[in-house]
Amino acid sequence: MTTADSVLDADQIARARLLLVTPAVKESMWPVLCAAAFAASTALMLATAMILAPPVITQHVVQGERQ
């Protein structure tokens, strides 16, 4: 069978081959890593502040009711 007798469209076959050959664009991981590092450092800073912060109530509630 010659190419003229083919049922397949030559232009569509050429387009499909071009799409298969063209490499996909790789996305950079740096923005994702920076966002994750920022979230982790923010969480650590908040946890440190919660641990080191002085308590809001300085006297016990039960002792305040007795007086």
C-alpha positions in Angstrom: 0.0 0.0 0.0 1.4 3.3 -1.0 1.2 6.5 1.2 -1.4 7.9 -1.2 -3.7 5.0 -0.5 -3.4 5.5 3.3 -6.6 6.4 5.2 -4.6 8.3 7.8 -4.1 12.1 7.3 -0.4 12.9 6.9 -0.7 16.3 8.5 -2.3 14.8 11.6 0.4 12.1 11.8 3.1 14.7 11.5 1.4 16.8 14.3 1.2 13.7 16.6 4.9 12.9 16.0 5.8 16.5 16.8 3.8 16.4 20.0 5.5 13.1 21.0 9.0 14.3 20.3 8.7 17.7 22.0 9.9 17.5 25.6 7.6 18.7 28.3 8.6 21.8 30.2 9.8 21.0 33.7 8.5 23.1 36.5 11.0 24.6 39.0 10.9 23.1 42.6 12.4 26.3 44.2 9.1 28.1 44.7 7.6 25.1 46.3 10.6 24.5 48.6 10.7 28.2 49.6 7.0 28.2 50.5 7.4 25.0 52.5 10.4 26.4 54.3 8.5 29.6 55.1 5.5 27.7 56.5 7.8 25.5 58.6 9.7 28.4 60.0 6.5 30.3 60.7 5.1 27.3 62.6 8.2 26.9 64.6 8.2 30.6 65.6 4.6 30.4 66.6 5.2 27.3 68.7 8.2 29.0 70.4 6.2 32.1 71.1 3.3 30.0 72.6 5.8 28.1 74.8 7.8 31.1 76.0 4.9 33.5 76.4 3.9 34.3 80.0 0.5 32.9 81.1 -2.5 35.2 80.7 -3.9 34.5 84.2 -1.4 35.1 87.0 -3.5 33.8 89.9 -5.6 30.7 90.1 -9.3 31.1 89.6 -10.2 28.9 92.6 -8.1 31.1 94.9 -9.8 34.2 93.6 -13.3 32.8 94.4 -12.3 32.0 98.1 -11.5 35.6 99.0 
